[in-house]
Each structure stands twice: as structure tokens, then as C-alpha cells.
Amino acid sequence: MTVGQKWLKFKQDGYCGSLTICNRSEQSFESDPGYNDKHIHDAVLEMDPEYTYVKVIHEGYKGSMDIPTIELGNDAAQNQDTLDNAILDGLAHLRIFREANTGAIVQFGYKLEDI
């Protein structure tokens, strides 16, 4: 499935937000207008370069709301410290959190078919 098809599926699933898809040769970022989430995508991908996707969902999330809340700002070093601490608390296994400043749901993982 191409990057464009993944973005189309993201939209068909009823989501509003942004999506990064990574493969060995490229990284593609798509976003609905009005959202400035690139720093969130960058922070998650810095956490583990092997992740193949990052979804930031502002509208349309239908899953459990019982997830950790993490605050990410524009300071890349601080974001990494925050995520490193969250990993120690189990974030890497959950692969989902709520970003405190925006309220967006952030999902990430290794398998593109999970998008």
C-alpha cells in the first residue's frame, strides 16, 4: 500500500490530524490543514527510528481513553527526555498516548498494516 493510500485510509477511518509513514528509502508526512504536529512526529521517530508510522489524531478517535498523557513542546531535547522517561514507565509497549497541549491521540508502531 502506498503512502497516499495510507493517508486515504486514515481519512476514511474518520480521523483528522496527521500521519507519518517511514520506509527504508523515505519518510512521508501528511497533515490536515491547521495542525502543527511535526514536532510530535519527530519526537516519536527519534525515540525509535525503526517505527514505520506515527498517527496524531485530533478528531475521530474511538478507542479507550484510559491512556497516559504526555506533554510535548517545541524543545526537541526536552521532548526526548520526556519520552525517555515515559518509555521507562511502559510507553514503548502501549504505543499510544494523549499529548497534553493539544489533546491529540498519538499512536505509533512497527507494522504499516496496523494503521
All heavy atoms as an XYZ file, in Angstrom:
911
protein
N       0.847     -1.171      0.000
C       0.000      0.000      0.000
C       0.896      1.239      0.000
O       1.842      1.330      0.768
C      -0.894     -0.021      1.245
C      -2.054      0.937      1.176
S      -3.146      0.846      2.614
C      -4.320     -0.365      2.082
N       0.590      2.201     -0.857
C       1.415      3.398     -0.966
C       1.119      4.376      0.172
O       0.120      4.243      0.881
C       1.145      4.126     -2.300
O      -0.193      4.650     -2.271
C       1.333      3.206     -3.493
N       1.972      5.378      0.300
C       1.776      6.401      1.318
C       0.443      7.105      1.099
O      -0.317      7.342      2.036
C       2.949      7.410      1.289
C       2.654      8.599      2.176
C       4.239      6.727      1.703
N       0.125      7.423     -0.142
C      -1.147      8.065     -0.456
C      -2.339      7.209     -0.051
O      -3.348      7.718      0.449
N      -2.219      5.912     -0.245
C      -3.302      5.006      0.148
C      -3.448      4.945      1.670
O      -4.563      4.852      2.183
C      -3.047      3.602     -0.417
C      -3.200      3.529     -1.925
C      -2.698      2.214     -2.493
O      -1.674      1.681     -2.071
N      -3.430      1.696     -3.468
N      -2.339      5.020      2.386
C      -2.393      5.018      3.852
C      -3.069      6.299      4.354
O      -3.866      6.263      5.286
C      -0.990      4.886      4.465
C      -0.372      3.526      4.266
C      -1.108      2.467      5.049
C      -0.418      1.131      4.960
N      -1.184      0.071      5.586
N      -2.749      7.438      3.730
C      -3.388      8.704      4.105
C      -4.884      8.626      3.809
O      -5.702      9.047      4.628
C      -2.731      9.868      3.383
C      -3.398     11.187      3.650
C      -4.100     11.943      2.757
C      -3.438     11.911      4.884
N      -4.563     13.084      3.365
C      -4.175     13.091      4.668
C      -2.932     11.666      6.160
C      -4.409     14.025      5.677
C      -3.168     12.596      7.162
C      -3.896     13.753      6.914
N      -5.245      8.072      2.670
C      -6.655      7.924      2.313
C      -7.372      7.038      3.338
O      -8.477      7.365      3.782
C      -6.800      7.336      0.906
C      -8.215      7.166      0.385
C      -8.947      8.496      0.335
C      -8.187      6.529     -0.990
N      -6.737      5.944      3.765
C      -7.336      5.074      4.783
C      -7.489      5.821      6.102
O      -8.513      5.709      6.783
C      -6.503      3.809      4.983
C      -7.132      2.863      6.010
C      -6.320      1.618      6.199
C      -6.900      0.649      7.185
N      -7.571      1.173      8.342
N      -6.494      6.598      6.487
C      -6.542      7.419      7.699
C      -7.782      8.315      7.649
O      -8.541      8.406      8.608
C      -5.257      8.256      7.763
C      -5.119      9.172      8.946
C      -4.633      8.708     10.153
C      -5.428     10.529      8.841
C      -4.467      9.561     11.237
C      -5.275     11.384      9.913
C      -4.784     10.896     11.118
N      -8.005      8.945      6.513
C      -9.160      9.835      6.351
C     -10.470      9.040      6.309
O     -11.467      9.443      6.897
C      -9.009     10.690      5.090
C      -7.811     11.629      5.095
C      -7.778     12.548      6.306
C      -8.939     13.500      6.300
N      -9.059     14.286      7.531
N     -10.476      7.897      5.630
C     -11.684      7.064      5.551
C     -12.069      6.507      6.920
O     -13.246      6.268      7.180
C     -11.482      5.917      4.556
C     -11.492      6.367      3.122
C     -11.123      5.252      2.150
O     -10.479      4.268      2.516
N     -11.516      5.429      0.903
N     -11.092      6.321      7.791
C     -11.368      5.852      9.149
C     -11.991      6.961     10.001
O     -12.324      6.732     11.163
C     -10.094      5.331      9.814
C      -9.652      3.985      9.259
O     -10.455      3.314      8.588
O      -8.484      3.604      9.508
N     -12.120      8.157      9.424
C     -12.770      9.267     10.113
C     -11.843     10.131     10.937
O     -12.296     10.938     11.747
N     -10.539      9.983     10.729
C      -9.576     10.743     11.515
C      -9.288     12.106     10.901
O      -9.301     12.282      9.689
C      -8.246      9.988     11.634
C      -8.332      8.673     12.348
C      -7.615      7.574     11.896
C      -9.110      8.505     13.485
C      -7.667      6.356     12.547
C      -9.176      7.293     14.147
C      -8.452      6.228     13.679
O      -8.504      5.024     14.327
N      -8.975     13.037     11.775
C      -8.490     14.349     11.387
C      -7.207     14.565     12.175
O      -7.197     14.396     13.400
C      -9.536     15.411     11.731
S      -9.120     17.044     11.150
N      -6.128     14.873     11.504
C      -4.847     15.032     12.178
C      -3.697     14.936     11.210
O      -3.717     15.569     10.151
N      -2.709     14.103     11.540
C      -1.533     13.976     10.693
C      -0.966     12.560     10.770
O      -1.244     11.817     11.705
C      -0.471     15.002     11.104
O      -0.182     14.907     12.474
N      -0.166     12.228      9.752
C       0.356     10.872      9.606
C       1.747     10.921      9.003
O       1.978     11.636      8.027
C      -0.578     10.075      8.690
C      -0.183      8.662      8.287
C      -0.236      7.722      9.482
C      -1.101      8.158      7.175
N       2.665     10.184      9.593
C       3.994      9.979      9.010
C       4.149      8.499      8.708
O       3.827      7.652      9.543
C       5.121     10.415      9.963
O       5.054     11.819     10.169
C       6.493     10.081      9.395
N       4.622      8.205      7.509
C       4.937      6.845      7.084
C       6.427      6.803      6.762
O       6.939      7.672      6.056
C       4.154      6.447      5.811
C       2.657      6.577      6.012
C       4.554      5.058      5.336
C       2.065      5.551      6.913
N       7.119      5.788      7.271
C       8.553      5.643      7.018
C       8.831      4.277      6.409
O       8.235      3.279      6.804
C       9.342      5.746      8.317
S       9.100      7.261      9.216
N       9.733      4.267      5.455
C      10.273      3.009      4.973
C      11.773      3.202      4.807
O      12.296      4.254      5.150
C       9.568      2.522      3.700
C       9.733      3.455      2.523
O      10.775      4.097      2.381
N       8.722      3.552      1.694
N      12.440      2.226      4.291
C      13.912      2.301      4.222
C      14.416      3.482      3.401
O      15.479      4.019      3.672
C      14.453      1.005      3.640
C      14.337     -0.139      4.596
C      15.052     -1.363      4.057
N      15.124     -2.388      5.074
C      14.283     -3.392      5.154
N      13.297     -3.511      4.287
N      14.419     -4.291      6.110
N      13.654      3.894      2.393
C      14.169      4.912      1.488
C      13.581      6.304      1.683
O      14.136      7.274      1.197
C      13.937      4.476      0.039
O      12.549      4.328     -0.197
N      12.449      6.414      2.404
C      11.853      7.740      2.526
C      10.968      7.856      3.763
O      10.595      6.871      4.385
C      11.030      8.083      1.282
C       9.792      7.230      1.113
C       8.969      7.605     -0.102
O       8.923      8.800     -0.454
O       8.383      6.705     -0.692
N      10.654      9.094      4.069
C       9.718      9.417      5.134
C       8.718     10.413      4.559
O       9.102     11.397      3.948
C      10.463     10.033      6.316
C       9.578     10.435      7.453
C      10.381     10.952      8.622
O      11.391     10.371      8.991
N       9.942     12.045      9.208
N       7.438     10.139      4.749
C       6.395     10.994      4.199
C       5.496     11.495      5.327
O       5.063     10.717      6.182
C       5.572     10.215      3.178
O       4.496     11.001      2.718
N       5.207     12.784      5.320
C       4.362     13.414      6.330
C       3.153     14.032      5.631
O       3.304     14.772      4.665
C       5.161     14.497      7.066
C       4.351     15.311      8.031
C       4.004     14.815      9.274
C       3.944     16.594      7.697
C       3.268     15.568     10.167
C       3.207     17.364      8.576
C       2.873     16.852      9.822
N       1.961     13.686      6.116
C       0.709     14.258      5.599
C      -0.045     14.856      6.780
O      -0.028     14.302      7.880
C      -0.164     13.182      4.948
C       0.445     12.511      3.743
C       0.439     13.386      2.504
O      -0.327     14.375      2.465
O       1.208     13.086      1.589
N      -0.733     15.981      6.545
C      -1.462     16.620      7.627
C      -2.685     17.353      7.100
O      -2.653     17.909      6.001
C      -0.553     17.621      8.349
O      -1.240     18.252      9.408
N      -3.737     17.321      7.904
C      -4.877     18.173      7.610
C      -4.458     19.619      7.860
O      -3.605     19.882      8.719
C      -6.060     17.814      8.528
C      -6.732     16.527      8.110
O      -7.085     16.399      6.924
O      -6.917     15.644      8.976
N      -5.061     20.568      7.150
C      -4.725     21.983      7.364
C      -4.999     22.409      8.804
O      -5.940     21.952      9.438
C      -5.661     22.719      6.403
C      -6.083     21.702      5.394
C      -6.045     20.377      6.095
N      -4.142     23.276      9.310
C      -4.361     23.847     10.630
C      -3.696     23.116     11.776
O      -3.764     23.575     12.911
N      -3.065     21.995     11.512
C      -2.396     21.254     12.581
C      -0.893     21.360     12.425
O      -0.353     21.176     11.339
C      -2.816     19.784     12.584
C      -4.277     19.615     12.932
C      -5.178     19.160     11.986
C      -4.753     19.935     14.195
C      -6.521     19.013     12.292
C      -6.083     19.799     14.514
C      -6.963     19.335     13.556
O      -8.284     19.214     13.865
N      -0.218     21.664     13.518
C       1.235     21.796     13.530
C       1.802     20.709     14.446
O       2.192     20.984     15.567
C       1.627     23.193     14.015
C       3.115     23.414     13.926
O       3.827     22.650     13.299
N       3.591     24.453     14.572
N       1.803     19.471     13.947
C       2.189     18.309     14.751
C       3.564     17.752     14.427
O       3.950     16.729     14.974
C       1.181     17.166     14.529
C      -0.221     17.546     14.903
O      -0.397     18.296     15.874
O      -1.155     17.072     14.227
N       4.301     18.381     13.536
C       5.556     17.792     13.074
C       6.503     17.500     14.240
O       7.189     16.477     14.241
C       6.209     18.728     12.053
C       7.399     18.124     11.349
C       6.997     17.037     10.386
C       8.141     16.616      9.508
N       8.655     15.301      9.808
N       6.526     18.366     15.252
C       7.422     18.144     16.394
C       7.044     16.869     17.156
O       7.918     16.205     17.713
C       7.422     19.359     17.333
C       6.136     19.598     18.037
N       5.010     20.085     17.401
C       5.779     19.394     19.332
C       4.024     20.185     18.266
N       4.451     19.767     19.443
N       5.781     16.509     17.157
C       5.346     15.268     17.816
C       5.845     14.069     17.024
O       6.413     13.124     17.581
C       3.816     15.228     17.975
C       3.342     16.379     18.868
C       3.371     13.873     18.540
C       1.844     16.543     18.926
N       5.663     14.107     15.706
C       6.141     13.024     14.841
C       7.648     12.857     14.997
O       8.143     11.739     15.159
C       5.794     13.320     13.381
C       4.342     13.248     13.086
N       3.753     12.149     12.498
C       3.336     14.139     13.292
C       2.456     12.357     12.351
N       2.184     13.565     12.827
N       8.376     13.983     14.936
C       9.835     13.923     15.045
C      10.281     13.317     16.376
O      11.200     12.499     16.411
C      10.436     15.324     14.888
C      10.270     15.883     13.479
O       9.975     15.101     12.544
O      10.424     17.111     13.320
N       9.617     13.700     17.462
C       9.992     13.185     18.782
C       9.772     11.678     18.879
O      10.617     10.948     19.403
C       9.200     13.910     19.868
N       8.648     11.191     18.357
C       8.358      9.757     18.414
C       9.338      8.978     17.539
O       9.862      7.939     17.953
C       6.897      9.466     18.018
C       6.658      7.971     17.858
C       5.938     10.058     19.048
N       9.613      9.483     16.351
C      10.546      8.783     15.458
C      11.971      8.807     15.997
O      12.738      7.875     15.755
C      10.478      9.377     14.051
C       9.155      9.120     13.324
C       9.088      9.920     12.038
C       8.949      7.636     13.061
N      12.321      9.834     16.737
C      13.634      9.889     17.376
C      13.735      8.837     18.480
O      14.796      8.278     18.737
C      13.872     11.286     17.953
C      15.222     11.468     18.590
C      16.376     11.495     17.610
O      16.163     11.829     16.430
O      17.498     11.149     18.020
N      12.603      8.543     19.110
C      12.550      7.547     20.183
C      12.978      6.177     19.653
O      13.691      5.445     20.324
C      11.121      7.499     20.733
C      10.922      6.667     21.948
S       9.296      6.891     22.700
C       8.141      6.553     21.390
N      12.535      5.825     18.439
C      12.927      4.562     17.810
C      12.824      4.725     16.295
O      11.725      4.742     15.740
C      12.028      3.418     18.267
C      12.514      2.059     17.773
O      13.315      2.010     16.814
O      12.093      1.042     18.332
N      13.938      4.843     15.621
C      13.930      5.040     14.162
C      13.332      3.869     13.378
O      13.082      3.985     12.190
C      15.407      5.214     13.809
C      16.103      5.507     15.081
C      15.286      4.913     16.177
N      13.099      2.748     14.049
C      12.502      1.597     13.382
C      10.982      1.698     13.260
O      10.360      0.892     12.569
C      12.878      0.303     14.115
C      14.374      0.014     14.111
C      14.923     -0.206     12.710
O      14.295     -0.955     11.938
O      15.979      0.377     12.402
N      10.355      2.650     13.944
C       8.909      2.822     13.794
C       8.606      3.140     12.340
O       9.322      3.906     11.698
C       8.368      3.947     14.681
C       8.336      3.615     16.146
C       8.719      4.550     17.092
C       7.924      2.371     16.601
C       8.685      4.253     18.451
C       7.894      2.068     17.948
C       8.278      3.015     18.864
O       8.244      2.722     20.202
N       7.532      2.547     11.819
C       7.168      2.781     10.421
C       6.022      3.766     10.274
O       5.745      4.215      9.174
C       6.777      1.466      9.720
O       5.658      0.886     10.405
C       7.948      0.499      9.685
N       5.351      4.089     11.390
C       4.278      5.077     11.297
C       4.076      5.810     12.609
O       4.396      5.305     13.681
C       2.957      4.435     10.869
C       2.294      3.593     11.934
C       1.372      4.159     12.824
C       2.579      2.244     12.069
C       0.777      3.389     13.813
C       1.979      1.481     13.054
C       1.080      2.056     13.917
O       0.489      1.307     14.891
N       3.577      7.039     12.475
C       3.120      7.845     13.609
C       1.815      8.491     13.170
O       1.752      9.105     12.100
C       4.129      8.949     13.993
C       3.586      9.796     15.142
C       5.489      8.373     14.341
N       0.770      8.324     13.977
C      -0.522      8.969     13.725
C      -0.790      9.938     14.864
O      -0.649      9.571     16.028
C      -1.682      7.970     13.705
C      -1.615      6.943     12.634
C      -2.911      6.152     12.503
C      -3.230      5.278     13.678
N      -4.366      4.355     13.430
N      -1.172     11.167     14.528
C      -1.613     12.134     15.518
C      -3.069     12.440     15.174
O      -3.356     13.010     14.129
C      -0.749     13.405     15.522
C      -1.271     14.411     16.548
C       0.713     13.061     15.816
N      -3.963     12.010     16.056
C      -5.398     12.077     15.778
C      -6.031     13.164     16.653
O      -6.053     13.043     17.880
C      -6.069     10.721     16.054
C      -5.397      9.625     15.231
C      -7.571     10.795     15.784
C      -5.760      8.215     15.666
N      -6.523     14.200     16.013
C      -7.187     15.290     16.735
C      -8.693     15.055     16.824
O      -9.328     15.470     17.790
C      -6.915     16.633     16.055
C      -5.514     17.092     16.231
N      -5.095     17.825     17.310
C      -4.409     16.901     15.465
C      -3.804     18.084     17.203
N      -3.368     17.528     16.102
N      -9.257     14.435     15.810
C     -10.689     14.151     15.781
C     -10.912     12.765     15.206
O     -10.206     12.347     14.294
C     -11.428     15.169     14.911
C     -11.338     16.595     15.395
C     -11.956     17.568     14.421
O     -12.920     17.198     13.716
O     -11.458     18.707     14.353
N     -11.886     12.047     15.760
C     -12.275     10.760     15.208
C     -11.783      9.547     15.963
O     -12.129      8.420     15.607
N     -11.000      9.734     17.020
C     -10.501      8.592     17.781
C     -11.654      7.948     18.554
O     -12.413      8.629     19.224
C      -9.389      9.024     18.742
C      -8.858      7.899     19.594
C      -8.056      6.912     19.040
C      -9.172      7.810     20.942
C      -7.572      5.872     19.819
C      -8.691      6.772     21.724
C      -7.893      5.808     21.155
O      -7.419      4.775     21.927
N     -11.770      6.625     18.435
C     -12.885      5.911     19.061
C     -12.444      4.878     20.089
O     -13.253      4.144     20.618
C     -13.730      5.235     17.975
C     -14.350      6.210     16.999
C     -14.894      5.487     15.782
C     -15.288      6.412     14.668
N     -14.174      7.007     13.962
N     -11.166      4.811     20.373
C     -10.657      3.804     21.294
C     -10.753      4.222     22.748
O     -11.379      5.227     23.099
N     -10.111      3.454     23.595
C     -10.110      3.696     25.039
C      -9.436      5.030     25.355
O      -8.432      5.399     24.749
C      -9.351      2.576     25.753
O      -9.159      2.917     27.104
N      -9.988      5.727     26.304
C      -9.389      6.991     26.745
C      -8.507      6.788     27.972
O      -7.971      7.731     28.523
C     -10.484      8.019     27.064
C     -11.248      8.465     25.843
S     -10.105      9.222     24.667
C     -11.241      9.760     23.430
N      -8.350      5.545     28.380
C      -7.523      5.214     29.534
C      -6.080      5.022     29.069
O      -5.560      3.899     29.021
C      -8.054      3.951     30.225
C      -7.298      3.652     31.505
O      -6.757      4.588     32.114
O      -7.250      2.463     31.888
N      -5.450      6.132     28.684
C      -4.088      6.101     28.161
C      -3.279      7.209     28.841
O      -3.843      8.183     29.338
C      -4.061      6.272     26.621
C      -4.794      7.542     26.209
C      -4.652      5.061     25.934
C      -4.749      7.824     24.726
N      -1.953      7.056     28.871
C      -1.136      8.072     29.528
C      -1.169      9.410     28.789
O      -1.359      9.454     27.574
C       0.276      7.480     29.516
C       0.257      6.368     28.544
C      -1.162      5.949     28.357
N      -0.972     10.479     29.526
C      -0.878     11.825     28.957
C       0.558     12.294     29.075
O       1.168     12.200     30.141
C      -1.819     12.793     29.698
O      -3.159     12.330     29.539
C      -1.708     14.198     29.150
N       1.094     12.801     27.971
C       2.477     13.264     27.913
C       2.486     14.636     27.256
O       1.826     14.846     26.238
C       3.349     12.282     27.100
C       3.360     10.915     27.778
C       4.762     12.825     26.929
C       4.020      9.833     26.968
N       3.240     15.560     27.829
C       3.326     16.912     27.280
C       4.580     17.047     26.426
O       5.693     16.825     26.900
C       3.352     17.938     28.407
C       3.357     19.357     27.904
C       3.279     20.376     29.032
O       3.088     19.991     30.196
O       3.410     21.564     28.723
N       4.385     17.416     25.152
C       5.493     17.662     24.237
C       5.408     19.104     23.749
O       4.340     19.569     23.374
C       5.442     16.707     23.043
C       5.536     15.225     23.361
C       5.376     14.397     22.096
C       6.856     14.892     24.047
N       6.543     19.785     23.752
C       6.591     21.160     23.285
C       7.463     21.283     22.055
O       7.649     20.317     21.314
N       8.031     22.449     21.852
C       8.876     22.683     20.681
C      10.355     22.465     20.947
O      11.171     22.611     20.051
C       8.633     24.100     20.140
C       7.251     24.227     19.536
O       6.796     23.326     18.836
N       6.583     25.324     19.812
N      10.725     22.110     22.170
C      12.112     21.851     22.539
C      12.408     20.365     22.322
O      11.962     19.512     23.094
C      12.337     22.243     23.997
C      13.771     22.045     24.443
O      14.464     21.131     23.939
O      14.211     22.799     25.333
N      13.151     20.059     21.269
C      13.407     18.671     20.888
C      14.109     17.886     22.005
O      13.767     16.733     22.269
C      14.227     18.616     19.604
N      15.079     18.495     22.664
C      15.812     17.797     23.728
C      14.880     17.479     24.902
O      14.921     16.374     25.456
C      17.001     18.635     24.189
N      14.045     18.430     25.269
C      13.098     18.204     26.357
C      12.092     17.119     25.983
O      11.726     16.281     26.799
C      12.362     19.496     26.727
C      11.364     19.316     27.862
C      12.015     18.829     29.145
O      13.029     19.375     29.577
N      11.454     17.800     29.759
N      11.643     17.127     24.723
C      10.710     16.096     24.261
C      11.333     14.714     24.388
O      10.669     13.768     24.802
C      10.290     16.348     22.813
C       9.363     17.533     22.676
O       8.797     18.021     23.658
N       9.195     18.006     21.462
N      12.609     14.595     24.032
C      13.269     13.297     24.127
C      13.395     12.844     25.580
O      13.167     11.688     25.895
C      14.638     13.325     23.452
C      14.559     13.260     21.949
C      13.587     12.212     21.445
O      12.665     12.543     20.708
N      13.735     10.973     21.811
N      13.722     13.768     26.463
C      13.787     13.415     27.887
C      12.425     12.949     28.383
O      12.321     11.958     29.109
C      14.253     14.616     28.722
C      15.723     14.932     28.523
O      16.462     14.079     27.991
O      16.137     16.043     28.906
N      11.379     13.654     27.980
C      10.020     13.306     28.394
C       9.648     11.915     27.895
O       9.120     11.089     28.641
C       9.015     14.350     27.873
O       9.356     15.631     28.420
C       7.595     13.995     28.245
N       9.928     11.640     26.614
C       9.598     10.331     26.045
C      10.477      9.228     26.621
O      10.004      8.110     26.843
C       9.687     10.365     24.526
C       8.565     11.143     23.841
C       8.833     11.281     22.340
C       7.217     10.495     24.085
N      11.749      9.532     26.878
C      12.629      8.531     27.501
C      12.088      8.111     28.864
O      12.074      6.928     29.201
C      14.051      9.074     27.650
C      14.788      9.158     26.321
O      14.308      8.566     25.324
O      15.834      9.837     26.271
N      11.634      9.082     29.637
C      11.041      8.765     30.945
C       9.761      7.959     30.785
O       9.491      7.036     31.551
C      10.785     10.040     31.744
C      12.066     10.674     32.214
O      13.079     10.006     32.399
N      12.041     11.987     32.395
N       8.959      8.304     29.779
C       7.710      7.579     29.531
C       7.984      6.138     29.099
O       7.232      5.228     29.452
C       6.877      8.306     28.484
N       9.061      5.928     28.358
C       9.429      4.568     27.946
C       9.715      3.714     29.178
O       9.291      2.567     29.267
C      10.645      4.593     26.994
C      10.215      5.122     25.630
C      11.265      3.208     26.855
C      11.359      5.392     24.692
N      10.398      4.302     30.137
C      10.690      3.576     31.374
C       9.410      3.197     32.107
O       9.378      2.214     32.847
C      11.594      4.408     32.278
C      12.996      4.699     31.729
C      13.738      5.644     32.664
C      13.772      3.418     31.512
N       8.356      3.978     31.890
C       7.058      3.703     32.518
C       6.158      2.819     31.655
O       4.990      2.644     31.970
C       6.332      5.013     32.833
C       7.030      5.814     33.918
O       7.721      5.197     34.750
O       6.882      7.045     33.928
N       6.675      2.294     30.528
C       5.915      1.348     29.723
C       5.332      1.874     28.425
O       4.587      1.170     27.749
N       5.664      3.098     28.023
C       5.106      3.669     26.800
C       5.426      2.846     25.556
O       4.585      2.684     24.681
C       5.594      5.105     26.600
C       5.117      5.801     25.333
C       3.604      5.995     25.374
C       5.813      7.129     25.135
N       6.615      2.281     25.488
C       7.014      1.528     24.300
C       6.102      0.333     24.048
O       5.869     -0.052     22.907
C       8.460      1.065     24.423
N       5.550     -0.249     25.106
C       4.639     -1.384     24.939
C       3.234     -0.935     24.588
O       2.523     -1.617     23.855
C       4.615     -2.233     26.218
C       5.941     -2.834     26.521
N       6.510     -3.816     25.752
C       6.827     -2.569     27.506
C       7.686     -4.135     26.248
N       7.909     -3.394     27.314
N       2.828      0.221     25.092
C       1.480      0.728     24.812
C       1.358      1.259     23.387
O       0.340      1.085     22.726
C       1.107      1.855     25.787
C       0.958      1.484     27.245
C       0.718      2.738     28.069
C      -0.189      0.498     27.420
N       2.379      1.981     22.936
C       2.416      2.614     21.618
C       1.251      3.577     21.382
O       0.779      3.731     20.260
C       2.497      1.573     20.513
C       3.785      0.789     20.565
C       4.015     -0.013     19.313
N       5.161     -0.846     19.492
C       5.116     -2.171     19.561
N       3.977     -2.793     19.445
N       6.215     -2.863     19.732
N       0.812      4.240     22.448
C      -0.251      5.235     22.343
C      -0.183      6.162     23.555
O       0.151      5.724     24.653
C      -1.644      4.580     22.243
C      -2.725      5.629     21.972
C      -1.947      3.751     23.476
C      -4.090      5.022     21.636
N      -0.435      7.452     23.333
C      -0.557      8.398     24.438
C      -1.374      9.601     23.980
O      -1.604      9.798     22.795
C       0.821      8.834     24.975
C       1.686      9.614     24.016
C       1.627     11.006     23.967
C       2.591      8.963     23.189
C       2.442     11.722     23.103
C       3.411      9.665     22.319
C       3.333     11.056     22.276
N      -1.826     10.382     24.952
C      -2.516     11.645     24.673
C      -1.498     12.756     24.884
O      -0.836     12.817     25.912
C      -3.694     11.843     25.617
C      -4.399     13.193     25.434
C      -5.490     13.435     26.457
N      -6.415     12.321     26.574
C      -7.403     12.049     25.705
N      -7.587     12.816     24.667
N      -8.196     11.016     25.902
N      -1.391     13.638     23.896
C      -0.480     14.767     24.006
C      -1.198     15.864     24.799
O      -2.288     16.292     24.433
C      -0.062     15.262     22.628
C       1.218     16.085     22.619
C       1.031     17.479     23.178
O       0.042     18.137     22.832
O       1.874     17.901     23.981
N      -0.603     16.316     25.892
C      -1.269     17.203     26.856
C      -1.649     18.561     26.279
O      -2.716     19.091     26.591
C      -0.377     17.390     28.082
N      -0.799     19.159     25.459
C      -1.073     20.510     24.953
C      -2.208     20.557     23.944
O      -2.959     21.527     23.893
C       0.187     21.119     24.328
C       1.261     21.347     25.361
O       0.993     21.865     26.437
N       2.472     20.942     25.049
N      -2.320     19.522     23.125
C      -3.316     19.528     22.048
C      -4.507     18.620     22.329
O      -5.541     18.756     21.689
C      -2.676     19.066     20.725
O      -2.245     17.709     20.874
C      -1.504     19.943     20.328
N      -4.324     17.665     23.237
C      -5.368     16.673     23.484
C      -5.406     15.584     22.429
O      -6.237     14.683     22.468
N      -4.490     15.645     21.467
C      -4.458     14.664     20.379
C      -4.003     13.301     20.882
O      -3.223     13.190     21.825
C      -3.521     15.134     19.271
N      -4.494     12.259     20.221
C      -4.071     10.888     20.481
C      -2.914     10.580     19.529
O      -3.021     10.806     18.323
C      -5.223      9.891     20.244
C      -6.432     10.240     21.108
C      -4.746      8.461     20.466
C      -6.188     10.199     22.601
N      -1.824     10.081     20.083
C      -0.643      9.754     19.286
C      -0.465      8.240     19.315
O      -0.340      7.650     20.391
C       0.613     10.453     19.841
C       1.832     10.114     18.990
C       0.396     11.968     19.921
N      -0.492      7.621     18.132
C      -0.267      6.182     18.003
C       0.947      5.981     17.107
O       1.156      6.733     16.149
C      -1.466      5.485     17.375
C      -2.702      5.505     18.242
C      -3.879      4.814     17.565
O      -4.198      5.123     16.427
N      -4.498      3.905     18.271
N       1.714      4.929     17.368
C       2.920      4.664     16.594
C       3.236      3.186     16.653
O       2.748      2.473     17.540
C       4.092      5.496     17.136
C       4.272      5.398     18.619
C       5.150      4.481     19.166
C       3.546      6.218     19.468
C       5.300      4.384     20.541
C       3.700      6.124     20.854
C       4.583      5.215     21.384
N       4.019      2.715     15.701
C       4.355      1.299     15.709
C       5.244      0.891     14.567
O       5.719      1.708     13.787
N       5.427     -0.433     14.468
C       6.335     -1.028     13.512
C       5.656     -1.577     12.264
O       6.308     -1.744     11.236
C       7.129     -2.163     14.168
C       7.962     -1.723     15.350
C       7.555     -1.971     16.641
C       9.155     -1.048     15.148
C       8.325     -1.572     17.724
C       9.942     -0.638     16.224
C       9.515     -0.900     17.504
O      10.267     -0.493     18.564
N       4.380     -1.907     12.332
C       3.687     -2.579     11.233
C       2.744     -1.623     10.526
O       1.765     -1.166     11.118
C       2.881     -3.768     11.755
C       3.725     -4.840     12.390
C       2.848     -5.950     12.889
C       3.631     -7.009     13.623
N       2.756     -8.032     14.168
N       3.022     -1.356      9.258
C       2.156     -0.447      8.494
C       0.726     -0.952      8.414
O      -0.214     -0.161      8.332
C       2.704     -0.243      7.084
C       3.937      0.658      6.987
C       4.412      0.731      5.541
C       3.661      2.041      7.535
N       0.521     -2.259      8.472
C      -0.842     -2.789      8.393
C      -1.658     -2.440      9.628
O      -2.880     -2.557      9.621
C      -0.854     -4.295      8.137
C      -0.075     -5.120      9.119
C       1.390     -5.334      8.729
O       1.897     -4.658      7.814
O       2.037     -6.176      9.361
N      -1.008     -1.947     10.694
C      -1.734     -1.541     11.895
C      -2.394     -0.163     11.762
O      -3.152      0.239     12.624
C      -0.804     -1.521     13.119
C      -0.387     -2.917     13.540
O      -1.015     -3.896     13.095
O       0.592     -3.031     14.301
N      -2.057      0.534     10.700
C      -2.622      1.877     10.522
C      -4.105      1.782     10.260
O      -4.574      1.061      9.461
C      -1.922      2.635      9.379
C      -0.471      2.891      9.757
C      -2.635      3.944      9.072
C       0.324      3.575      8.701
